[in-house]
Amino acid sequence: MTRRLIWSVAFFAAFLCAAPAFAEALRPTEAHAEAAISSAHLLSRHHYQPIPLDDTLSVQIFDRYLKALDPAHLFFLQSDIDSFAFARTALDDAILEGRLDVPFAMFTRYSERVKKQMGVIRQLLAGNFDFTVDESYTPDRTDAPWAANDDELREIWRLRIKNDWLRLRLAGKKDADIRKTLTKRYEHALNRSAKLNSDDVFQIFMNAWANSLEPHTNYLGPRAAEDFAISMKLSLVGIGAVLQERDDYVTVRELVAGGPAQRSGKISVGDRIVGVAQGDRAPMVDVTGWRVDEVVPLIRGKHNTIVTLDILPADETGDSAHRRVILMRDTIKLENQAASSSIKQVKEGKNTRKIGVIKLPGFYQDTDARRRTPGQYRSATRDVARLIAELKREKIDALLIDLRNNAGGSLDEAVSLTGLFIDSGPVVIHNSRGQTRVERDLMPGMAWDGPLGVLINRASASASEIFAAAIQDYGRGIVIGEDSFGKGTVQTLIDLDELEHATQRRYGELKMTIAQFFRVSGGTTQLRGVVPDIAMPSLIDPKQFGESSYDNALPWSRIEPAEFRSAGNITPLLPNLSMRHEQRIANDTGFRLLQEEAGDLKTLRERKTISLKESVRRAERDRLAARAKARSKILSVKDDEAIDAEEIGDDGLLASERSLSSELAAEKARKSARDVILDETASILGDMVDLLRASPEIVRRDNSRAR
């Protein structure tokens, strides 16, 4: 439909010319066109389930692009959607021909609507609200119809702002402060929108297309690709500072221990970076108002090179004296993202059991270092093996692998980590377009052959699910927690710059689904995830988070299982373990409060509308705040680290609107609070140790082959 595309582009251009222009429109670049064409060939030929890039797919891309731009239907009018209608079946040709004017023009209209709506917001904030009127607000507008006209859109915003105002009012804020806070909030939102560049627009559009194939195919622009590489190898070259945007400044949120910034003694948490220079004599680049992802590339660089920062000290005004800091870039190890260990003491009567806990945030591997020095590289498996050796010297009775919030990573690491707990054998079945390959642990022996547990939650995905499923299928240990995410697909990264023989980074990378993995027992973890042997309460809504929340997720399926020798059989233990677990949590106040919180959240999520009557909302807030205060008092490790009820409850503020010091203090308090789930999981493993010692024959190592 190329002819229709040419006509459509001309029509749309004329349509936009007739609309008021607020700023110069962003335009696609030659690199964007080339990356789109190259991606089209790759996805149509090599994706796990190739879908033709045609009119049918174009409709899905169109809908996802609109959703990415305006998910809550707060800016576009129905007339805008109608004027875009021709593009519903034109985006396939736009991609194939590298003519991206249409999606960029759609973004231009979105940008204009945002700027126009800011005028309406300012008018609404200048007025007053009556909180005695029985009105309601609909927070989730994802499936709401588009506003028919400006008056209808104004009413939608009036209710939204009234809700924001009421939240702050209930938190004790005065009207003048509320008006100031909300004005600043929406001005910042406009500024963030204005900071989007052509690369951002291209990435949004490309992901609308990639996600139309299935949820885990993505496009990564050059900066996003670099960040992903850093997350896998847990190191970068820089100054050792965690940065965030606050009030138009890139602000130091955290200093990495031992990094150049901390060693200098001249940079503190809360300091703002207002300028960056390469070397100690180069001109300073003013970065005030820049996005953090624009400032970071200026700070990172080659090892042992100099970067100079212009620092505005924390809590000083913009007119205060700045501080010039010269730093030598160094390799920064991201230890907070690496495996770590601890020991939980579990007391039952006269017995005390030592439960070793290894927290694994991700399945990382420094592939570059592995290629250079095969015996000396950073990986999740190597770190966990070292931690196991240390815990064994502490004479632990059982080991727990905590995979909560572990989104996955390297498939190789999932296989090799499983190998630490089985005596060689298949770990996962890799299926690519009907061709299966069994991924095996080939190393005999185990790093730990004692009682084992795996703790998962809804955010445990991909490689985490491979590991947990293998431990469960082999009967090697007990899986505890929530149903996992349900991501049973394998992605590969394709460097488009390398493919196009580019001499510098300009095209980005394509993360493409190429296979599906299956458990050794034959079923996939796709969609259904790993179901724990003992379930724990969840604060997450599975309808909103997890594979089942996607409208185009691949279905669950089964293939022929692999042949493997079971490592044990924990099934006979489960009734007794479950009974002890239920008896214990019935008398555990902390666990009861957690269940109560899960119930409260479920009730709040199921509401379609929220009352805007102050008396109704205040009664509800007081009830929830009282429960939050009680939970804080009981779950805090120390009384002086308890979080104030105002901080736990709804203070009406966004994270960036709170002071950095209060935000960090609340974060510290949350980290120091009692982890009810971890405590109970350790107790379950303590029970497992006792049962095995009392009746070791109950769990027999089965040398027969399982299918």
C-alpha positions in Angstrom: 0.0 0.0 0.0 2.9 2.3 -0.8 0.8 4.7 -2.9 -1.7 5.2 -0.1 1.2 5.8 2.3 2.6 8.6 0.1 -0.9 10.2 0.0 -1.3 9.7 3.7 1.9 11.4 4.6 1.0 14.4 2.4 -2.4 14.6 4.0 -1.1 14.3 7.5 1.5 17.0 6.9 -1.2 19.3 5.7 -3.2 18.5 8.8 -0.4 19.4 11.1 0.4 22.6 9.2 -3.1 23.7 10.0 -2.6 23.1 13.7 -0.9 25.6 16.0 2.8 25.0 16.4 4.3 25.4 19.9 7.9 24.4 19.1 9.9 23.1 16.2 8.8 19.5 15.5 11.2 16.6 16.0 12.3 14.8 12.8 13.5 11.3 12.2 17.1 10.9 11.2 18.8 8.8 8.5 20.1 6.5 11.2 16.5 5.9 12.4 15.3 5.0 9.0 18.2 2.6 8.5 17.7 1.0 11.9 14.0 0.5 11.2 14.6 -1.2 7.9 17.3 -3.4 9.3 15.1 -4.4 12.2 12.2 -5.2 9.9 14.2 -7.8 8.0 15.5 -9.3 11.3 12.1 -9.5 13.0 10.2 -10.9 10.0 12.8 -13.7 9.4 14.3 -14.6 12.7 11.8 -14.0 15.5 10.5 -17.0 17.4 7.1 -16.5 16.0 7.6 -14.3 12.9 4.6 -12.2 12.1 4.3 -10.5 8.7 4.8 -6.7 8.9 1.5 -5.9 7.1 -1.7 -4.0 7.6 -2.9 -6.3 10.4 0.3 -5.8 12.4 0.2 -2.0 11.6 -3.1 -1.7 13.4 -1.6 -3.2 16.5 1.5 -1.0 16.3 -0.8 2.1 15.9 -2.8 1.2 19.0 0.3 0.5 21.1 2.0 3.7 20.0 -1.0 5.7 21.1 -1.0 3.9 24.4 2.7 4.6 24.9 2.2 8.3 24.2 -1.1 8.9 26.1 -1.9 5.8 28.2 -4.5 7.5 30.4 -6.2 9.3 27.6 -5.4 12.7 29.1 -4.2 14.7 26.1 -5.5 13.5 22.7 -9.1 14.3 21.7 -11.2 11.9 19.7 -10.8 14.3 16.7 -7.0 13.7 16.9 -7.6 9.9 16.8 -9.9 10.3 13.9 -7.3 12.4 12.0 -4.7 9.7 12.6 -7.0 7.0 11.3 -5.3 6.7 7.9 -2.1 5.7 9.7 -3.6 2.6 11.3 -2.7 0.6 8.2 0.2 2.7 7.0 2.8 2.1 9.7 4.0 -1.2 8.1 5.0 0.7 4.9 6.5 3.5 7.0 8.9 1.0 8.6 9.7 -1.0 5.6 10.5 2.1 3.6 12.2 4.0 6.4 9.7 6.8 6.1 9.0 7.7 9.7 7.3 11.1 9.2 3.9 9.7 10.3 4.9 8.4 13.8 6.9 11.6 14.3 4.0 13.7 13.3 1.7 11.9 15.7 4.3 12.7 18.4 4.3 16.3 17.4 0.5 16.5 17.9 0.8 14.8 21.3 3.5 17.3 22.3 1.2 20.2 21.2 -1.7 18.8 23.2 0.5 18.5 26.3 1.5 22.1 26.0 -2.0 23.3 25.4 -3.3 21.3 28.4 -0.8 23.0 30.6 -2.7 26.2 30.1 -5.9 24.5 31.3 -4.1 23.0 34.3 -2.8 26.5 35.3 -6.4 27.8 35.2 -7.7 25.0 37.3 -4.9 25.4 39.9 -5.7 29.1 40.2 -9.3 28.2 41.3 -10.7 26.5 44.4 -12.4 23.1 45.0 -15.4 22.2 47.0 -14.7 19.0 48.9 -18.2 18.7 50.4 -19.7 17.7 47.0 -20.2 14.0 46.4 -18.0 13.6 43.3 -15.8 10.7 42.3 -12.6 10.2 40.3 -11.6 7.3 38.0 -7.9 6.7 38.4 -7.5 4.1 35.7 -8.5 5.6 32.3 -6.6 3.1 30.2 -9.8 1.8 28.5 -11.8 5.0 28.8 -13.0 6.7 25.6 -11.1 9.6 24.3 -12.5 13.0 25.3 -14.9 14.3 22.6 -14.0 18.0 23.0 -11.9 20.4 25.0 -14.7 20.9 27.6 -14.8 17.2 28.3 -11.1 17.0 28.6 -11.1 19.9 31.0 -13.5 18.1 33.2 -11.3 15.0 33.3 -8.4 17.2 34.4 -10.5 19.0 37.0 -11.3 15.8 38.7 -7.7 14.6 38.5 -6.3 17.8 40.0 -9.0 17.8 42.6 -7.9 14.3 43.7 -4.3 15.4 43.8 -5.3 18.4 45.8 -7.3 16.3 48.3 -4.4 13.9 48.8 -2.2 16.7 49.9 -4.9 18.3 51.9 -5.5 15.1 53.8 -1.7 15.0 54.5 -2.0 18.3 56.3 -0.8 20.7 53.6 -2.2 24.2 53.4 -3.9 25.5 50.2 -1.1 27.8 49.3 1.5 25.1 49.6 -0.7 22.7 47.7 -1.1 25.1 44.8 2.6 25.7 44.7 3.4 21.9 44.8 0.9 21.0 42.1 2.0 23.9 39.8 5.6 22.8 40.1 4.6 19.2 39.6 2.8 19.8 36.3 5.4 22.3 35.1 8.0 19.6 35.6 5.9 17.2 33.7 5.7 19.6 30.8 9.5 20.1 31.0 10.1 16.4 30.9 8.0 16.1 27.8 9.8 19.0 26.2 13.2 17.2 26.9 12.3 14.2 24.7 14.5 14.2 21.6 14.2 12.4 18.2 16.0 9.3 19.6 13.4 9.0 22.3 10.5 9.3 19.9 12.1 6.7 17.7 12.6 4.3 20.6 9.0 4.7 21.8 7.7 4.0 18.3 10.1 1.0 17.7 9.0 -0.5 21.0 5.4 -0.1 20.1 6.2 -2.2 17.0 8.5 -4.7 18.8 6.0 -5.3 21.6 3.3 -5.9 19.1 5.0 -9.2 18.2 5.2 -10.3 21.9 6.0 -8.6 25.2 9.8 -9.2 25.4 11.0 -8.1 22.0 12.5 -4.6 22.4 14.5 -2.0 20.7 17.4 -0.4 22.7 18.8 2.9 21.6 22.5 3.4 21.9 22.3 4.7 25.5 19.8 2.0 26.6 22.1 -0.6 25.1 25.1 0.6 27.1 23.1 0.6 30.3 22.0 -3.0 29.7 25.6 -4.1 29.1 26.6 -2.5 32.4 23.8 -4.3 34.2 25.2 -7.7 32.9 28.8 -7.2 33.8 28.3 -5.2 37.1 31.0 -2.7 36.3 31.5 0.6 34.5 34.2 3.3 34.2 33.1 6.5 35.9 33.2 8.3 39.2 31.1 6.1 41.4 28.0 8.2 42.0 24.3 7.2 41.7 22.5 10.2 40.1 18.9 11.3 39.8 16.9 14.3 38.5 15.5 16.6 41.2 14.2 20.2 40.5 16.0 20.6 37.2 19.3 19.4 38.6 21.2 16.1 38.3 21.7 15.3 41.9 24.0 12.8 43.7 21.7 10.3 45.4 24.4 7.8 46.5 28.2 7.4 46.5 29.7 4.0 45.7 32.1 2.9 48.4 35.7 3.2 47.3 34.8 5.1 44.1 36.6 8.3 42.9 33.8 10.5 44.1 33.8 9.1 47.7 37.6 9.0 47.8 37.9 12.7 46.9 36.0 13.7 50.0 34.7 16.7 48.0 31.3 15.3 46.9 28.4 14.6 49.2 24.9 13.1 48.8 22.5 15.9 47.7 25.2 17.8 45.8 24.0 19.0 42.3 26.1 18.7 39.2 25.7 21.9 37.1 28.7 21.5 34.8 30.9 18.8 33.3 34.3 19.2 31.5 36.5 16.6 29.9 40.0 16.9 31.5 41.1 19.6 33.9 41.4 22.5 31.4 38.6 21.9 28.9 35.6 24.2 28.8 32.8 23.4 31.2 29.5 22.3 29.7 26.5 23.7 31.6 24.1 20.8 32.3 21.5 22.6 34.3 18.1 21.3 33.3 19.5 18.3 31.4 18.2 14.8 31.8 20.3 12.4 33.9 20.8 10.1 30.8 22.3 13.1 29.0 24.7 13.9 31.8 25.9 10.4 32.5 27.7 9.9 29.2 29.7 13.0 29.9 30.8 11.7 33.2 31.6 8.1 32.1 34.7 7.6 30.0 37.9 5.7 29.6 39.8 4.4 32.6 42.4 6.8 34.2 41.1 9.8 32.3 40.1 13.1 34.0 36.6 14.6 34.4 35.9 17.9 36.1 32.6 18.6 37.8 31.0 22.0 38.7 29.2 21.2 41.9 26.5 23.2 43.6 26.6 22.0 47.2 23.5 20.4 48.8 21.0 22.8 50.4 22.7 25.8 48.8 20.9 28.2 46.4 21.8 28.6 42.7 23.6 31.8 43.6 25.9 30.2 46.2 29.5 29.5 45.5 30.1 26.4 43.4 32.8 23.8 44.0 35.1 22.6 41.2 36.1 18.9 41.6 38.6 17.1 39.5 38.3 13.3 39.4 40.2 10.4 37.8 37.7 7.9 36.3 38.1 4.4 37.6 36.4 1.0 37.2 33.3 0.9 39.5 32.0 -2.4 40.8 28.3 -2.5 41.3 28.4 -4.6 44.4 24.8 -3.8 45.4 23.6 -5.7 42.3 25.8 -8.8 43.1 25.1 -11.9 45.1 25.4 -11.4 48.9 25.0 -13.7 51.9 23.7 -13.6 55.5 22.8 -16.1 58.2 19.4 -16.4 59.9 19.1 -18.0 63.3 16.0 -20.1 63.7 15.1 -21.2 67.2 12.6 -24.0 67.8 12.4 -25.1 71.4 15.9 -25.9 72.6 17.2 -26.1 69.0 18.8 -23.3 67.0 19.2 -23.8 63.3 21.6 -21.7 61.1 20.0 -21.0 57.7 22.4 -19.5 55.2 20.7 -17.0 52.9 22.1 -16.0 49.5 20.4 -13.0 47.9 20.8 -13.0 44.1 19.5 -9.8 42.4 20.2 -11.0 38.8 21.9 -13.7 36.7 24.9 -11.6 35.6 28.0 -12.5 33.6 30.8 -10.4 32.3 31.0 -12.0 28.9 33.8 -9.7 27.6 36.0 -10.6 30.5 35.1 -14.3 30.0 36.3 -14.1 26.4 39.5 -12.4 27.4 40.3 -14.4 30.6 38.2 -17.6 30.7 39.2 -18.4 34.3 38.9 -14.9 35.7 35.5 -13.2 35.1 32.6 -12.0 37.2 29.4 -14.1 37.2 26.5 -15.0 39.4 27.5 -18.7 39.6 31.1 -17.9 40.6 30.0 -15.5 43.2 27.4 -17.9 44.7 29.9 -20.7 44.7 32.3 -18.5 46.7 29.5 -17.5 49.2 28.5 -21.2 49.6 32.0 -22.1 50.6 32.0 -19.2 53.2 28.7 -20.3 54.6 29.8 -23.9 54.9 32.7 -22.8 57.0 30.0 -21.2 59.3 28.4 -24.7 59.6 25.0 -23.7 58.3 22.2 -26.3 58.5 20.3 -25.3 55.4 20.7 -22.9 52.4 18.2 -20.5 51.0 18.5 -18.9 47.6 16.5 -15.7 47.6 15.4 -14.8 44.1 12.8 -12.2 44.9 12.7 -9.4 42.4 15.3 -11.2 40.3 14.2 -10.5 36.7 16.7 -13.0 35.2 19.6 -12.4 32.9 22.0 -14.9 31.4 20.7 -18.4 30.4 24.1 -19.8 30.8 24.2 -18.6 34.4 20.8 -20.2 35.1 22.2 -23.6 33.9 25.6 -23.3 35.7 24.0 -22.1 39.0 21.6 -25.1 38.9 24.7 -27.2 38.5 25.9 -26.2 42.0 23.0 -28.2 43.5 22.6 -31.2 41.2 25.2 -33.9 40.2 25.1 -33.0 36.5 22.2 -33.5 34.1 19.7 -31.5 32.0 18.5 -28.2 33.4 16.3 -26.7 30.7 15.0 -27.6 27.2 15.6 -24.9 24.6 13.0 -24.9 21.8 13.5 -22.7 18.7 10.9 -23.1 15.9 10.4 -26.8 16.7 14.0 -27.7 17.1 14.9 -28.6 20.7 18.2 -28.5 22.5 18.8 -29.6 26.0 21.0 -27.3 28.1 22.9 -29.4 30.6 25.1 -29.1 33.6 28.2 -31.1 32.7 30.1 -30.6 35.9 29.8 -33.5 38.4 29.4 -32.9 42.1 27.6 -30.3 44.1 28.7 -27.1 45.9 25.9 -27.8 48.4 24.1 -31.1 48.9 22.2 -30.2 52.1 18.6 -29.0 52.7 17.8 -26.3 50.1 15.1 -23.7 49.6 14.3 -21.2 46.8 12.4 -18.1 47.6 10.5 -16.4 44.7 7.9 -13.7 44.2 5.9 -12.4 41.3 8.9 -10.4 40.1 11.1 -13.5 39.8 11.4 -14.1 36.1 13.1 -15.8 33.2 16.5 -17.3 34.5 15.1 -17.2 38.0 12.2 -19.4 36.9 14.6 -21.8 35.0 16.5 -22.3 38.3 13.5 -22.6 40.6 11.8 -25.0 38.2 14.8 -27.2 37.9 15.3 -27.4 41.7 11.6 -28.3 42.0 11.6 -30.9 39.2 14.7 -32.6 40.5 13.2 -32.8 44.0 16.3 -31.1 45.1 14.7 -28.5 47.4 11.5 -26.7 48.3 10.2 -23.6 46.5 8.5 -21.0 48.6 6.8 -17.7 47.9 4.4 -16.5 45.2 3.7 -17.7 41.6 6.6 -16.3 39.6 6.3 -13.9 36.6 5.8 -16.5 33.8 8.4 -15.5 31.3 9.4 -18.6 29.5 11.1 -17.1 26.4 14.7 -16.6 25.4 16.0 -13.3 23.9 19.2 -12.5 22.1 20.8 -9.1 21.6 21.6 -8.1 18.0 24.0 -5.2 17.7 22.6 -3.2 14.7 25.8 -1.1 14.6 27.9 -4.3 14.2 25.5 -5.7 11.6 25.7 -2.5 9.6 29.4 -2.2 10.0 29.0 1.2 11.7 32.2 2.8 13.0 30.4 4.5 15.9 27.2 3.8 17.9 24.2 5.1 16.0 21.7 2.3 15.4 21.3 0.7 18.8 20.4 -3.0 19.5 17.5 -5.3 19.0 16.5 -7.6 21.8 14.6 -10.3 20.0 12.8 -13.4 21.2 14.3 -16.4 19.5 13.2 -19.4 21.6 11.1 -20.7 24.4 12.4 -22.8 27.2 10.7 -25.8 28.9 11.3 -27.5 32.2 13.0 -30.8 32.2 9.6 -32.3 33.2 8.2 -31.0 29.8 6.0 -28.1 30.8 7.0 -24.5 30.1 7.1 -21.7 32.7 5.6 -19.4 30.1 2.4 -17.7 31.3 1.8 -19.9 34.4 5.3 -19.4 36.0 6.6 -21.6 38.8 4.0 -22.4 41.4 5.6 -22.6 44.9 5.4 -25.7 47.1 4.3 -23.4 50.0 2.6 -20.1 49.1 3.1 -16.7 50.7 0.8 -13.7 50.6 1.4 -11.2 47.8 1.2 -7.5 47.6 1.2 -7.5 43.8 -1.8 -7.7 41.5 -1.2 -10.6 39.1 -3.6 -9.0 36.7 -1.4 -5.9 36.4 2.0 -7.5 36.7 3.4 -10.7 35.2 3.2 -12.5 31.9 -0.6 -13.1 32.2 -1.1 -9.3 32.3 0.0 -9.0 28.6 -2.6 -9.2 25.9 -0.3 -11.0 23.4 1.8 -13.3 25.6 2.7 -16.7 24.2 0.5 -19.5 25.5 1.5 -22.2 27.9 2.5 -25.5 26.2 4.2 -28.8 26.9 6.8 -30.9 25.0 8.4 -34.3 25.6 10.3 -34.2 28.9 14.0 -34.8 29.2 15.5 -37.9 30.8 17.0 -37.0 34.2 17.8 -38.6 37.6 15.9 -37.1 40.4 18.0 -35.8 43.3 15.4 -36.5 46.0 11.7 -36.3 46.8 10.5 -33.6 49.1 6.8 -34.4 48.5 6.4 -36.5 51.7 7.7 -33.5 53.7 5.2 -31.0 52.4 2.1 -31.9 54.5 4.1 -31.6 57.7 5.9 -28.5 56.6 2.7 -26.8 55.6 1.0 -27.7 58.9 3.8 -26.2 60.9 3.9 -23.2 58.7 0.1 -22.6 59.2 0.4 -23.1 63.0 3.3 -20.6 63.2 1.8 -17.8 61.1 -1.5 -18.1 63.0 0.4 -16.7 66.1 2.7 -14.3 64.2 1.4 -10.8 64.5 3.8 -9.6 61.8 2.5 -12.2 59.3 -1.1 -11.3 60.1 -0.4 -7.7 59.4 1.2 -8.6 56.1 -1.9 -10.5 55.2 -4.0 -7.6 56.3 -2.0 -5.2 54.1 -2.4 -7.6 51.1 -6.1 -7.5 51.7 -6.2 -3.7 51.9 -4.3 -3.3 48.7 -6.6 -5.8 46.9 -9.6 -3.8 48.0 -8.1 -0.6 46.8 -7.1 -2.0 43.5 -10.6 -3.4 42.8 -12.2 0.0 43.2 -13.2 1.6 39.9 -13.7 5.1 41.3 -12.4 7.2 44.3 -14.6 9.5 46.3 -13.6 13.2 46.2 -15.6 14.0 49.3 -13.2 15.0 52.1 -15.1 13.3 55.0 -15.2 10.0 53.2 -11.6 10.1 52.2 -10.4 11.3 55.6 -12.1 8.4 57.4 -10.5 5.9 55.0 -7.1 7.5 55.3 -7.2 7.5 59.1 -8.1 3.8 59.1 -5.3 2.9 56.7 -2.8 5.2 58.5 -3.6 3.5 61.9 -2.9 0.1 60.4 0.3 1.3 58.7 1.5 2.8 62.0 0.8 -0.5 63.8 2.7 -2.5 61.1 5.6 -0.1 61.3 5.9 -0.4 65.1 5.8 -4.2 65.0 7.9 -4.8 62.0 10.7 -2.3 62.7 13.9 -3.8 63.9 14.5 -0.8 66.2 11.9 1.7 67.6 13.9 4.7 66.5 13.9 3.4 62.9 10.1 3.1 62.7 8.6 5.0 59.8 6.2 7.8 60.8 2.6 7.1 59.9 2.6 10.1 57.6 5.5 8.6 55.6 3.8 5.2 55.4 0.5 6.6 54.5 -0.4 8.7 51.4 1.4 12.0 51.8 0.2 13.0 48.3 3.7 13.7 47.1 5.7 12.2 44.2 9.1 10.7 45.2 11.0 13.6 43.6 8.9 16.1 45.6 10.1 14.8 49.0 13.4 16.0 50.4 16.3 13.7 49.5 17.2 13.3 53.2 13.7 12.1 54.2 13.5 9.8 51.2 16.8 8.2 52.1 15.8 7.9 55.7 12.6 6.2 54.8 14.4 3.9 52.5 16.9 3.0 55.3 14.0 2.3 57.7 12.3 0.1 55.2 15.5 -1.9 54.6 16.0 -2.4 58.4 12.4 -3.4 59.0 11.6 -7.0 59.7 11.3 -9.2 56.5 8.3 -11.3 57.5 8.5 -13.5 54.4 12.2 -14.2 54.8 11.8 -15.0 58.5 9.0 -17.5 57.9 10.9 -19.0 55.0 13.9 -19.6 57.2 11.6 -21.2 59.8 10.2 -23.5 57.1 13.8 -24.6 56.3 14.5 -25.1 60.0 11.5 -27.4 60.1 12.9 -29.2 57.0 16.2 -29.8 58.8 14.5 -31.2 61.9 12.2 -33.5 59.9 15.2 -34.8 57.9 17.3 -35.4 61.0 14.5 -37.2 62.7 13.6 -39.4 59.7 16.3 -39.3 57.1 14.7 -42.1 55.2 11.6 -40.0 54.4 13.4 -38.2 51.5 15.1 -40.9 49.5 17.6 -40.0 46.7 16.0 -41.6 43.7 18.6 -43.1 41.3 15.9 -44.0 38.7 15.4 -41.9 35.6 12.5 -39.5 35.7 10.4 -38.5 32.6 
